[in-house]
């Protein structure tokens, strides 16, 4: 069943695409890292790949993409708290995106 994509979902997809593109250079950190930095680089690669997969699902109005984004956000929050990279902006934007996603959740397959 093909649902028409609501405008707020298009906006969320655009924001997620920009954030994913911005985070792409961090995936190459794994090639320069040593010790525990290698784990961070590998985490970034997996996170970016899952974010692209989530973006694909959201663009196609799939419910699993909202659940996946929620899980990715929770994991990213834990990692940022452990690594000292916690910022208010890093919390508020994903929360707003999640609110928009869940407001349109019933329209998804």
C-alpha positions as CSV (number, residue, x, y, z in Angstrom):
1,X,0.0,0.0,0.0
2,X,1.5,3.3,-1.1
3,X,0.6,6.2,1.3
4,X,1.2,9.8,0.2
5,X,4.1,11.2,2.1
6,X,3.1,14.1,4.4
7,X,5.1,17.3,4.2
8,X,6.4,17.0,7.8
9,X,7.9,13.6,6.9
10,X,9.6,15.1,3.8
11,X,11.1,17.8,6.0
12,X,12.3,15.2,8.6
13,X,13.9,13.2,5.8
14,X,15.7,16.2,4.5
15,X,17.0,17.1,7.9
16,X,18.1,13.5,8.5
17,X,19.8,13.4,5.1
18,X,21.8,16.6,5.9
19,X,22.8,15.2,9.4
20,X,23.9,12.0,7.8
21,X,26.0,13.7,5.2
22,X,27.5,15.9,7.8
23,X,28.5,12.9,9.9
24,X,30.0,11.0,6.9
25,X,33.5,12.3,7.5
26,X,33.5,10.9,11.0
27,X,33.4,7.4,9.5
28,X,36.9,7.9,8.2
29,X,38.1,8.4,11.7
30,X,38.5,4.6,12.0
31,X,41.4,4.7,9.6
32,X,43.4,7.2,11.7
33,X,42.4,6.0,15.2
34,X,44.3,3.9,17.6
35,X,43.1,1.9,20.7
36,X,39.6,2.7,21.8
37,X,39.2,5.3,19.0
38,X,38.9,2.4,16.5
39,X,35.7,1.3,18.3
40,X,34.3,4.9,18.0
41,X,35.1,4.9,14.3
42,X,33.4,1.5,13.8
43,X,30.4,2.7,15.8
44,X,30.2,5.8,13.5
45,X,30.2,3.5,10.4
46,X,27.4,1.3,11.8
47,X,25.5,4.4,13.0
48,X,25.7,6.1,9.6
49,X,24.7,2.9,7.7
50,X,21.7,2.4,10.0
51,X,20.8,6.0,9.6
52,X,20.7,5.7,5.9
53,X,18.6,2.5,6.2
54,X,16.3,4.4,8.6
55,X,16.0,7.3,6.2
56,X,15.1,4.9,3.4
57,X,12.3,3.4,5.5
58,X,11.0,6.8,6.6
59,X,10.9,8.0,3.0
60,X,8.9,4.9,2.2
61,X,6.6,5.5,5.2
62,X,7.6,2.4,7.1
63,X,6.8,2.1,10.8
64,X,9.9,0.2,11.5
65,X,12.0,3.2,10.5
66,X,10.5,5.2,13.4
67,X,11.3,2.4,15.9
68,X,14.8,2.1,14.4
69,X,15.4,5.9,14.7
70,X,14.2,5.8,18.3
71,X,16.7,3.0,19.1
72,X,19.5,4.8,17.3
73,X,18.7,7.9,19.3
74,X,18.8,6.1,22.6
75,X,22.1,4.4,21.7
76,X,23.6,7.7,20.5
77,X,22.5,9.4,23.7
78,X,24.2,6.7,25.8
79,X,27.4,6.9,23.7
80,X,27.5,10.7,23.9
81,X,27.0,10.6,27.7
82,X,29.8,8.1,28.1
83,X,32.1,9.9,25.7
84,X,31.5,13.5,27.0
85,X,30.0,14.7,23.7
86,X,26.6,15.5,25.2
87,X,25.0,18.7,23.9
88,X,21.5,20.2,24.3
89,X,21.3,20.6,20.5
90,X,22.1,16.9,20.1
91,X,19.1,16.1,22.2
92,X,16.5,18.6,21.2
93,X,16.6,18.2,17.4
94,X,16.2,14.4,17.4
95,X,13.4,14.7,20.0
96,X,11.6,17.1,17.7
97,X,12.1,14.8,14.8
98,X,10.8,11.9,16.8
99,X,7.7,13.8,17.8
100,X,7.0,14.6,14.1
101,X,7.6,10.9,13.2
102,X,5.3,9.6,15.9
103,X,2.6,12.2,15.0
104,X,2.6,10.6,11.5
105,X,3.1,7.0,12.7
106,X,-0.5,6.0,12.0
107,X,-0.2,6.9,8.3
108,X,2.7,4.5,7.9
109,X,2.7,0.9,6.7
